Amino acid sequence: MFTGIITDIGTIRAIEQRGDMRITIACADDPATIAIGASIACSGVCLTVVDKGAGEGGNWFAVDVSGETVSRTAQGRWSAGQRLNLERALKVGDELGGHIVTGHIDGVGEIVAVEAQGDSQKLTVRVPADLAAHIAVKGSVAVDGVSLTVNEVTDAPDGTVFTLNIIPHTAEVTTLAGAEAGRAVNLEIDILSRYLARFEQVKSRS
């Protein structure tokens, strides 16, 4: 379980093709504090630590990324040199500064516009049709693992878009500083909406 509050930006150092993809990620955290088997959200994707270490190149941990995960997340995200938003799993007693995030991606959106608004940036994101009903004004959404508040939602014949405000601090501590039109982003809807949708689905069959 996570909160969508990013604690570090990691960089993919190496990729090894096995049955799954073994990815080594450079990070700031002391590997002594990272347990094998621990969960770390990598740009919103909950992955399991399978190895870790430190050396001249700095601290690192490794995860296995399945073909299923690759197919359901933003294209190009799993390549050498890519920067990833990192968040360690929530501990009991930690401050819940964002919202409850599971690390299970619901779909891939696309940034269609980036506009300056004062010191902040306004992002407009196109959402897949099957997730459109789950995006609500002033609701929460995780974008590449970052907990954000939806400002506006617009439904149009060519699809649904929503807007977000990225304040300077958020830009500084996440990969959203480099947001640009055409970029694919991992989306996770609010978990409450996910369960409500399932409830309504089952209820309609009775």
LOLUMKOL-687260 format. One line per 8 residues: their letters; for each residue x, y, z of N, C-alpha, C. Coordinates in steps of 0.001 Angstrom, whole numbers, plus 500000, padded with zeros to 6 digits. Layout:
N
A) X Y Z X Y Z X Y Z; ...
END
This chain:
206
MFTGIITD) 500849 498816 500000 500000 500000 500000 500886 501236 500000; 500433 502267 499254 501212 503489 499104 500306 504704 499279; 500909 505898 499229 500121 507120 499384 500234 508050 498190; 501126 507757 497247 501308 508635 496105 502195 509820 496396; 502913 509786 497532 503868 510837 497865 505260 510307 497524; 505857 510834 496489 507132 510320 495973 508284 510706 496903; 509155 509731 497175 510273 509961 498094 511629 509995 497392; 511672 509571 496138 512949 509542 495424 512669 509400 493934
IGTIRAIE) 513606 509840 493119 513556 509571 491681 514704 508628 491357; 514372 507446 490873 515380 506462 490505 515621 506480 489003; 516704 505835 488598 517040 505742 487177 517342 504287 486842; 516769 503798 485753 517037 502422 485328 518478 502336 484838; 519297 501542 485539 520713 501404 485186 520955 500284 484198; 520220 499191 484353 520467 498027 483503 519204 497197 483373; 519091 496506 482236 517977 495599 481979 518535 494265 481507; 518066 493201 482129 518498 491858 481755 517265 491050 481363
QRGDMRIT) 517276 490514 480160 516153 489721 479689 516293 488282 480181; 515332 487896 481027 515261 486513 481508 513905 485992 481071; 513276 485141 481901 511883 484799 481636 511055 486062 481732; 511371 486881 482763 510835 488236 482896 512007 489197 482713; 511735 490488 482784 512775 491487 482682 513321 491783 484071; 514613 491592 484285 515255 491991 485537 515799 493410 485354; 515292 494333 486137 515649 495744 486005 516396 496200 487254; 517538 496830 487061 518315 497404 488154 518087 498905 488171
IACADDPA) 517700 499423 489332 517321 500824 489468 518230 501522 490477; 518911 502572 490039 519727 503375 490943 518802 504194 491833; 519150 504302 493112 518295 505012 494055 519141 505688 495128; 518516 506543 495919 519224 507240 496998 519181 506462 498303; 518216 505558 498462 518044 504837 499722 519209 503904 500012; 519593 503823 501273 520601 502878 501733 520053 501467 501540; 520747 500598 500800 520235 499250 500587 520021 498470 501882; 520712 498862 502954 520524 498187 504239 519104 498384 504772
TIAIGASI) 518432 499432 504299 517065 499707 504759 516017 499073 503852; 516455 498434 502773 515532 497821 501818 515573 496308 502006; 514449 495707 502293 514396 494258 502493 514125 493543 501173; 514784 492401 500982 514441 491554 499835 512992 491106 500015; 512198 491255 498983 510778 490941 499070 509906 492147 499374; 510541 493278 499668 509778 494502 499941 509133 495019 498660; 508068 495790 498825 507386 496397 497683 507825 497845 497529; 508151 498229 496299 508455 499619 495977 507646 499988 494741
ACSGVCLT) 506942 501116 494813 506183 501594 493651 507138 502338 492727; 507181 501898 491473 508071 502487 490466 507204 503140 489395; 507107 504473 489454 506182 505231 488595 504776 504643 488645; 504379 504299 489883 503026 503837 490121 502840 502340 490095; 503857 501592 489695 503745 500136 489569 504373 499466 490785; 503595 498706 491520 504108 497993 492692 504973 496826 492238; 506258 496855 492592 507194 495806 492205 507921 495286 493435; 508397 494045 493346 509038 493377 494476 510551 493395 494337
VVDKGAGE) 511233 493806 495391 512697 493847 495393 513247 492420 495442; 514090 492084 494452 514671 490736 494394 516177 490743 494621; 516784 491925 494587 518220 492046 494838 518497 493504 495171; 519666 493773 495769 520008 495142 496140 521509 495214 496352; 522036 496424 496406 523457 496547 496642 523916 497990 496556; 525240 498159 496693 525863 499478 496601 527244 499292 496002; 527743 500319 495383 529065 500244 494762 529494 501605 494302; 530480 501623 493409 530984 502896 492909 529897 503675 492175
GGNWFAVD) 528960 502943 491591 527876 503611 490862 526746 504067 491752; 526856 503801 493062 525812 504219 493992 524912 503076 494421; 523892 503405 495154 522953 502413 495667 521986 501957 494575; 521511 500734 494703 520590 500204 493705 519741 499080 494285; 518630 498810 493617 517836 497606 493898 517357 497046 492570; 516981 495792 492574 516540 495139 491339 515139 494565 491521; 514370 494593 490438 513004 494055 490416 512813 493257 489140; 511867 492345 489175 511478 491607 487972 510169 492181 487454
VSGETVSR) 510131 492491 486168 508934 493060 485541 508411 492066 484514; 507218 491565 484741 506648 490547 483855 506159 491148 482543; 505956 490292 481562 505411 490738 480285 504033 491339 480453; 503254 490814 481387 501920 491349 481676 502017 492798 482157; 502962 493059 483048 503140 494416 483559 503578 495363 482444; 504507 494927 481621 504973 495762 480508 503820 496114 479580; 502950 495133 479301 501853 495350 478355 500781 496292 478886; 500702 496451 480223 499646 497246 480825 500120 498593 481369
TAQGRWSA) 501363 498926 481100 501898 500191 481591 502414 501034 480428; 502784 502261 480739 503175 503222 479706 504337 502710 478864; 504180 502777 477554 505215 502301 476639 506489 503119 476793; 507623 502428 476705 508909 503089 476803 509379 503346 478214; 508540 503012 479205 508901 503284 480591 510016 502363 481072; 510059 501145 480544 511025 500158 481022 512217 500078 480068; 513017 501130 480061 514210 501162 479217 515338 501850 479967; 516568 501499 479622 517733 502047 480318 517746 503567 480235
GQRLNLER) 518048 504202 481368 518109 505653 481421 516813 506320 481832; 515706 505573 481811 514420 506153 482202 514415 506484 483691; 513854 507639 484025 513710 508043 485415 512349 507595 485928; 512320 507110 487158 511105 506558 487745 510806 507220 489081; 509535 507511 489314 509105 507983 490631 509098 506795 491591; 509774 506913 492715 509868 505818 493670 509145 506157 494971; 508452 505153 495503 507828 505287 496818 507922 503960 497546; 508470 503984 498744 508514 502797 499591 507117 502513 500125
ALKVGDEL) 506853 501259 500482 505542 500881 500994 505226 501591 502300; 503950 501885 502495 503464 502573 503680 503631 501692 504913; 504115 502289 505995 504208 501584 507284 503083 502058 508193; 502636 501175 509094 501620 501567 510059 502158 502734 510881; 501379 503796 510965 501799 504977 511708 502347 506078 510827; 502637 505763 509535 503116 506800 508621 502000 507789 508313; 502383 509007 507979 501415 510017 507594 500834 509691 506219; 499520 509737 506123 498846 509499 504846 498688 510846 504152
GGHIVTGH) 499764 511288 503497 499778 512624 502934 499065 512758 501610; 498909 511654 500861 498246 511720 499565 496888 511049 499640; 496739 509900 498974 495543 509091 499108 495969 507621 499003; 495066 506713 499281 495424 505293 499272 495667 504834 497838; 496879 504354 497589 497311 503898 496262 497783 502456 496392; 497349 501597 495474 497692 500170 495571 498918 499784 494754; 499246 500605 493753 500349 500228 492872 499919 499315 491743; 498606 499213 491509 498063 498408 490412 497511 499358 489355
IDGVGEIV) 498136 499381 488200 497776 500333 487154 496451 499949 486493; 495554 500934 486391 494237 500689 485780 494228 500974 484291; 495145 501795 483832 495184 502121 482409 496294 503112 482117; 496489 503367 480855 497529 504306 480412 496858 505522 479782; 497189 506690 480297 496670 507932 479738 497723 508608 478877; 497352 509729 478289 498283 510491 477452 498181 511973 477784; 499316 512601 478054 499325 514047 478250 499106 514703 476892; 498077 515540 476795 497765 516179 475512 498121 517655 475506
AVEAQGDS) 498349 518235 476684 498734 519645 476728 499419 519965 478047; 500378 520868 477996 501068 521383 479181 501077 522899 479070; 500504 523584 480071 500413 525044 480032 500929 525627 481347; 501637 526731 481253 502088 527424 482459 500911 528149 483085; 500798 528034 484408 499792 528776 485165 500485 529355 486388; 500922 530587 486286 501721 531169 487349 503036 530402 487456; 503381 529985 488670 504587 529187 488867 504343 527704 488631; 503094 527333 488452 502714 525931 488298 502517 525565 486831
QKLTVRVP) 502219 524294 486612 501891 523812 485272 500525 523141 485297; 499748 523386 484268 498466 522721 484096 498650 521608 483077; 498403 520376 483503 498484 519230 482599 497086 518807 482191; 496906 518549 480920 495654 517967 480423 495963 516550 479973; 495219 515602 480517 495488 514182 480282 494263 513514 479674; 494468 512786 478575 493384 511993 477991 493330 510647 478695; 492137 510252 479097 491959 509020 479860 491293 507965 478980; 491654 506680 479116 490981 505629 478353 489480 505621 478636
ADLAAHIA) 488690 505255 477644 487228 505313 477763 486708 504523 478953; 487328 503372 479250 486817 502542 480340 487124 503106 481726; 487948 504150 481789 488254 504774 483079 487589 506132 483245; 486965 506627 482191 486419 507993 482199 485449 508226 483355; 484608 507246 483645 483604 507411 484699 484217 507459 486090; 485481 507066 486202 486135 507007 487510 486945 508268 487824; 486943 509226 486907 487675 510478 487122 486664 511564 487458; 486786 512147 488649 485810 513130 489112 486505 514408 489579
VKGSVAVD) 485844 515530 489376 486378 516818 489833 486612 516782 491336; 487811 517192 491753 488274 517200 493141 488489 515788 493698; 488411 514798 492831 488758 513446 493237 490255 513230 493110; 490723 512079 493571 492149 511758 493530 492455 510794 492395; 493644 510951 491830 494137 510030 490810 495650 509955 490964; 496214 508777 490722 497673 508636 490742 498167 508641 489299; 499069 509568 488988 499649 509697 487654 501141 509398 487769; 501564 508295 487149 502942 507817 487311 503304 507709 488788
GVSLTVNE) 502310 507295 489592 502533 507076 491006 502377 508290 491887; 502119 509458 491292 502014 510707 492050 500549 510977 492391; 500255 511146 493673 498894 511469 494095 498570 512906 493721; 497499 513071 492914 497120 514398 492440 495606 514580 492523; 495191 515842 492542 493770 516178 492600 493292 516636 491235; 492175 516090 490800 491594 516440 489498 490937 517813 489595; 491286 518703 488672 490696 520046 488655 489433 520111 487805; 489515 519602 486592 488388 519652 485660 488305 518338 484900
VTDAPDGT) 487103 517994 484488 486879 516829 483627 486012 517273 482461; 486423 516930 481244 485662 517294 480053 485382 516053 479225; 484097 515767 479026 483684 514645 478179 483346 515190 476795; 483935 514600 475779 483703 515045 474399 483549 513814 473508; 483037 514006 472287 482858 512868 471380 484144 512100 471109; 485276 512804 471153 486543 512136 470853 487251 511620 472106; 486564 511677 473263 487126 511120 474481 487049 512074 475659; 487532 511611 476791 487489 512375 478040 488887 512821 478429
VFTLNIIP) 489006 514089 478846 490274 514600 479353 490035 515183 480731; 491094 515204 481538 491023 515867 482835 492276 516701 483027; 492187 517694 483910 493318 518578 484136 493833 518457 485560; 495125 518725 485703 495812 518660 486981 496688 519903 487122; 496933 520305 488354 497847 521410 488611 499106 520853 489269; 500247 521078 488634 501526 520602 489157 502266 521791 489759; 502301 521845 491100 502985 522948 491763 504493 522752 491653; 505286 523807 491849 506738 523689 491699 507369 522580 492532
HTAEVTTL) 506895 522388 493777 507479 521335 494617 507264 519964 494002; 506051 519719 493525 505752 518419 492908 506624 518199 491681; 506780 519231 490871 507630 519126 489679 509071 518817 490071; 509526 519431 491159 510923 519282 491583 511235 517872 492063; 510271 517224 492736 510556 515933 493374 509991 514744 492606; 509449 514965 491407 508918 513874 490593 509370 514036 489143; 509072 513023 488343 509417 513083 486923 508443 513951 486124; 507411 514481 486772 506443 515324 486063 507036 516663 485654
AGAEAGRA) 508225 516972 486149 508898 518198 485707 509156 518164 484206; 509331 516984 483665 509598 516845 482235 508376 516497 481414; 507192 516749 481967 505955 516407 481256 505848 517170 479952; 505422 516481 478912 505225 517111 477610 504109 516400 476863; 503492 517096 475931 502396 516514 475153 502875 515277 474415; 502020 514253 474424 502342 512997 473756 502917 511943 474680; 503265 512331 475885 503857 511374 476831 502785 510480 477437; 503041 509183 477461 502135 508232 478093 502399 508191 479589
VNLEIDIL) 501327 508072 480385 501455 508041 481841 500616 506907 482417; 501139 506314 483485 500403 505271 484200 499323 505910 485066; 498119 505369 485009 497004 505898 485786 496466 504843 486745; 496227 505265 487973 495497 504425 488924 494353 505247 489485; 493134 504759 489318 491961 505460 489821 491853 505269 491329; 491008 506069 491953 490778 505955 493385 490211 504571 493691; 490753 503918 494698 490335 502556 495030 488851 502488 495396; 488308 503554 495972 486883 503551 496325 486020 503482 495074
SRYLARFE) 486434 504170 494022 485686 504131 492765 485746 502740 492157; 486871 502087 492281 487040 500741 491743 486056 499762 492390; 485941 499830 493717 485027 498933 494423 483573 499295 494173; 483290 500585 494052 481921 501005 493780 481474 500510 492411; 482364 500576 491431 482040 500099 490086 481737 498608 490100; 482522 497854 490866 482295 496407 490962 480963 496116 491658; 480653 496883 492684 479384 496726 493388 478207 496944 492444; 478288 498026 491662 477209 498332 490718 477097 497273 489632
QVKSRS) 478232 496709 489216 478215 495676 488196 477480 494425 488690; 477800 494011 489904 477158 492821 490468 475693 493087 490771; 475416 494279 491283 474044 494640 491629 473148 494624 490406; 473661 495029 489243 472848 495098 488031 472469 493708 487521; 473189 492681 487962 472884 491313 487526 471819 490642 488369; 471556 491216 489547 470591 490598 490473 469165 491056 490198
END
